């Protein structure tokens, strides 16, 4: 069974990487396909950071055996090797797969046209860390024009508002539990900085208190240390809910499908909890 929704249908946009797709995680996603628009990442970057690599045959075998069809899935890229990335994409096409091709930074920009001949959407990597280099992004988007594009790991709001890409993804919602500081989505395209120190040194600004109230969070509870750290903390749950609210607003106002990355069962459960809360709040069927 596949999760098939139109682009306008509000759902929890979830991205998971192949290396983290355990049997239990697959079962959780499968049991919630009515709520999830599922995007599969090859996990090449994750493997590269760990000093390993992913075999194309293993990735293809997984796509053949997973009990549901992902909404979309990326081709297996090779970090820092555009030629190898292109060969993997071409091999997957020959095997009957329809992955989203990955255009990597440093690749000849002419390859964008080549990818669009075989796919209605392409993914662009190498954007992370380029927020100060509008020229690079502008050059890529000028070439792409109005065609569908996915920004890999890049979700700067000013850039999203300016270019309105078809898709993008982030795992930044996890930052609260990791660093005890994050940007809380306050609605209307606004993100406000929130930190543990704000609640321990003095009363936070009224805007923060009012925003927390819309999430059903007691600000006094955020004065307690344990609510700021760990996988089961209030901070992490609030981050997940905030990310889902932003996700739905971006889809409604920019028509950009914003995917939240998750690597564990509990992370997905938190995102699902945020989705259910927003579903009720917005009257989503």
N, C-alpha and C positions, 0 to 999 in steps of 0.2 A: 504494500500500500504506500502510495506516495503522497506527500503533502502538496497539493496543487491549489494555489490561490492566484487570483489576479493580482497585479501589482498594486491595485488600490485597496485590496483587502488588508485591514489591520491585523497583524499577527505578531507573535514574538519572533523576531528575526535572530536566529541562533547560528553561530559559526563554531564548529569543532574541528580540530585537526586530527588527521588519520592516526598518528601515534597514540592519541589518548582514547581512541574508540574501543573501550573495553566492552565485554559482553553486557555487563550491568548498565553501562552508559547507553549502549544501543537500545536496550530494552526500555529504558526511561524515555528516550526520544520517541521510540515507536509507540509507546502508550500515550504520547501527548501530541501526535501528529496533527490533531484537530486544532491545536493552538500554535504549532511551530512551523515557521518557514525555515527549513534546514539547509544550510550551506556548508559543504565539506571542503576543508583546506587540506592540501597534501601533507602539510607539516614539514616541508623541506627546510624551512628556516629554523624550526625548532630542533630538528635533527642536526643541522649544521652547527648550531650553537653548542650542542652536546658533543660535537666532534664525531658524529656519525652521518650516515646518509640513508636514504630510502630507495629501495629497489623498485623500478617501474613495474615489474611483474607482481610484486607484493601489493602495490597500490591498485593495480588493475584487478587482481584477484579479489581484493576487498570490495571493490565496486560491483563485482559480479555476484558476491555472496551476501552483501548487506540486505536484510529483510525488507527494506523500503528504499525507494529511490530518492536521493537528495534532490531538493529543489534545483540546485545547481552544484557543480563541483569544479575545482580548479585542476588544470593540468599539473603534472609533477614538474616543478621548476628545479633548477640547480643553481644555488646561490653563487653569484659571480661568474656564471658561465652561460651567456645568452645562447650560444650555439647548441649546447647540450639541452637547454630548456626547450628550444625550438624543435630539436629532434624528438624529445619526449612527447611533445604535443602532436607532432606528425605521426608518431607511432601509435598514440592513443586513438587518433582519428582512423588510422588503418585498421585498428582492432574493433572499430565500431562504437567507440565512446564519443561523447560530445562534451568535452571539458571546456571550461573557460580558459583561453590562452593567457599566458602571463608575459607582458612586455616588461623587460627589466631595464633598469637604468644603465646606460652605456651601450645599449643596443641601437642599431641603426633605426632612426625614426621611420624610415620607409617600411619597416616590418609591420608597423601598425596597419597599413593598408592590406598587407598580406593576411594578417590575422582576421581582419573584418570580412574577408572573402569566405571564411569558413565558420565564423561565429558572429552572432548578433551583439555580443558583449565581450570586451577584453578587460583584463585586469592589468593595472599599472603598479609596479613595485618601485621601491627606491624613493618614495615621497616622504617617508618619515625623516624628520630633521630638516626639511626644506621649507618650513613655514616662512623663513626669512628670505627665501629665494623665489619670489613670485614669478620671475622671468622663466625659470625652469618649468614650473607648473603651467604657466600661461602658454609656453611653447607646445607642451604636450596637449593641452586642452584645445588649442587652436587647431592642431592637426586632427584631433578627434571630432571636434565640432559638436553637433547635437546627437551623435551616436552614443550608444550605451557603454559606460565604462565603470569599472570597479576600482576604487582607491584602496590599495592594500595597506591596512594599518594606519591610515591617515584620515583624521576626522576633525581637523581644525574648523571651528564653526564659521569664522569669517570666510574661509575658502569654500566651505560647503554652501554658504549663502551666495557667494559670487558665481560659482560654477555649477552647482546643483547636479553632481554626478548621479548616475543611476543607482550605484551601490557603493558602500564603504564598510569598513569593519574596525573594531577596536576592542581592546581588553582593558581599557583605562578605568572601567567601573570598579576594578579590583584595587585601585590605588588607595582607597580609604583604609582598608584593613592593613595594607602594607606600610603606609607612611603616616597614618594618623592625620592626613590632610587630603582634601579632595575638593572638586568643584561640584556643588549641588545644583541640579537643574531647577530653576525658579519659574520656568514657563516663559512664553513669549521670546524664546531664543536667548534667554539670559542664563549664564552660569555664575554662581557666586562662590567665592572661596570659603571653605569651612575647615577648621582645624581643631584638634584636641585642645590646644592652648587657649582658644577663644572661650571655651567653656570652663576652664580651670582658673583663669586669671581674672576674668570679668564677664559681665553679661554680654552675650552676642548682640549684634545690631538687630533692630526690629525686623528688618527684611529677612534675616536668617530665621528668627523665631516664627514669623508669619509663614515662611516657606515650609519649615518643619511641620507646622500644624497641618498643612495640606497633605502631608505624608502620614499623618497620625502618629507623629513621634513626640514624646515628652522630652523637651530640651534638658530637663534636670537629669534625666537618665544618662545624658552624654557627658556628665561630669564624672561618671564612674569609669575608671581605667579599663576594666574588663570589657566594656562596651565598645572599645576602640581597637581591639586586637583579636586576632584569631579568626578561623574560618566560620565560626558560628556567632560572630559578634553582631551587635546592632548596627555598627558602622557599615559592615559589609552588606547587610540586608538593605540598608538605606541606599547605599551606592547602587545596588542592583535595581531597586525600584526607581531611583533617579534616572538611571540609564535607560530603562524601559519607557519612562515618560518622555525623555528626549527622543528616543527612537520613534515613538508614535507621532510626536509633533513634527519631526523632520519629514516623515512620510506624508503627513497631512498637508504641510505647508510648502515643502520643497519637492515632494515626490521622490525623495531619496530614501532608498532602503538601507537603513543603518543597522548593521549586524553586531551583536555583542558576542565576543569570544568567551568560551568556557572550556575548562579542561577536566572538571570533576563533576560527579553526580550532585554534590551539594551546591556547587555554583549554578548548575542548571535549575535546581530546585528553587534557589533564591530568585533567579530570573523569572521562573514560572510564577512564583508568588507575586512578584512585582507586576507581571502581566495580568494576573487575576484581579489584583487591586485596581489596575487601570481599566480593565474590562468593565468592572462594576462602575467605576467613576465616570467613564465615558459612555456607558450604555452600549458597549459593543456586543453584537450577537455572535 
